[in-house]
Amino acid sequence: EEAGKRGARELICNILPVIDNLERAIALMPDDSGKDGVLMIYRQLMDALACAGLSEIAALGADFDPNFHQAVAEDAAGPKGKVTLVLQKGYLFDDKLLRPSMVHVGK
């Protein structure tokens, strides 16, 4: 069972950059260009990964937590200690850190 989880973890780690790029592409797509179909596929992929144990780390507006967030910049205009911008989503796999969220934090 542990070997299966290790294999799933490695596979998901390899898929995360694809998810990042898919999210970037969706954000840049005009609404009239088939965006709804791509969003449907994205949601299906994320639902399948959630069933396998993947979950997104809540970050935007949350208190900065170095256990789950990687601060890459401070935001002088944002509320102190709060995540003000998420540059890259973080994920948990079976409630264990897979990748921290890359964030800006209010100072």
ABEGO torsion letter per residue (X at the ends): XAAAAAAAAAAAAAAAAAAAAAAAAAAABBAAAGAAAAAAAAAAAAAAAAAAGBBBBBABGBBBBAAABBBABBBAABBBGBBABBABBBBBBGGBBABBBBBBBBX
